[in-house]
Amino acid sequence: MVADEALTLDEAYRITVDGLRDLGWKDLELDSKKRGINASFRSSKNTWEILLDFCSQESYEVRSRSSWKVQHQTSDIVQHLVDKINKGNPKHDFRMNDKGSFEVKTTMNIPEKNGFMDGIKKTMISNIRAYESYAGMMERFVNTGAENLETETEGFRELMNTKLSPIKNQERHFIRVELQK
């Protein structure tokens, strides 16, 4: 019996780039020094970025990040909501990054060579679904004008004060996406 091979970060990065290109992803932004991959992704409702980083010997990160930004007048409300979502979800890290984008980060161990791309694809799909499940709600606040903000947020404060069920119970409601561009 032959043991499966552990991959170096450079090998994992190259295999992922080749695997995404095989899926038809032609417009990848690549940073081979940092072992990073960035691609724009579009659904029927949203455009966002997917970033993959092979950051340590054992793990990689997948992030879905909004192209829209949270405005200053709604940032506290959105940050409170993000904090609330995170409490019920140990698998994904929901956050507002320093540039005002809504972001979902998933960190996983680098799988061994056998089944490597399947593992990467599963992580990407899970991350995209987590992003899609909350992005519409977040974007609603981004697009709320200052004159409507108080009315809009009044009912929403009630939602923030209720207990959110973990994302695993909501999985059947996710928008389904395929990793084909």
VENJODA-V754948 format. One record per backbone hydrogen bond with DSSP energy under -1.0 kcal/mol. NH is the residue of the N-H (numbers start at 1). CO is the residue of the C=O. E is the energy in kcal/mol with one decimal. If there is no record, write none. Layout:
nh co e
NH CO E
NH CO E
This chain:
nh co e
12 8 -2.5
13 9 -2.4
14 10 -2.5
15 11 -2.8
16 12 -2.0
17 13 -2.5
18 14 -2.5
19 15 -2.6
20 16 -2.6
21 17 -2.2
22 18 -2.1
23 19 -1.0
24 21 -1.4
25 20 -2.3
26 24 -1.1
29 38 -3.2
31 36 -2.5
36 31 -2.3
37 52 -2.6
38 29 -2.4
39 50 -2.4
41 48 -3.5
43 46 -2.9
48 41 -2.6
49 65 -3.0
50 39 -3.0
51 63 -2.8
52 37 -2.7
53 61 -2.2
54 35 -2.1
55 53 -1.0
56 59 -1.5
60 108 -2.6
61 53 -2.7
62 106 -2.6
63 51 -2.7
64 104 -2.1
65 49 -2.7
66 102 -2.8
67 47 -1.1
70 100 -2.5
74 71 -1.2
78 74 -2.5
79 75 -2.6
80 76 -2.1
81 77 -2.2
82 78 -2.7
83 79 -2.3
84 80 -2.0
85 81 -2.5
86 82 -2.3
87 83 -1.2
88 85 -1.0
89 86 -1.5
93 105 -3.0
95 103 -2.5
97 101 -2.5
100 97 -1.9
103 95 -2.8
104 64 -2.4
105 93 -2.7
106 62 -2.7
108 60 -2.4
110 58 -2.9
113 5 -2.7
116 113 -1.7
119 115 -1.9
120 116 -2.0
121 117 -2.8
122 118 -2.4
123 119 -2.0
124 120 -2.5
125 121 -2.8
126 122 -2.4
127 123 -2.5
128 124 -2.8
129 125 -2.5
130 126 -2.1
131 127 -2.3
132 128 -3.1
133 129 -2.0
134 131 -1.2
135 131 -2.2
138 134 -2.1
139 135 -3.0
140 136 -1.5
142 138 -1.3
143 139 -1.9
148 145 -1.2
152 148 -2.9
153 149 -2.6
154 150 -1.3
157 153 -2.2
159 155 -1.1
160 156 -2.2
161 157 -1.3
162 159 -1.3
169 166 -1.5
170 167 -1.2
173 170 -2.5
174 171 -1.6
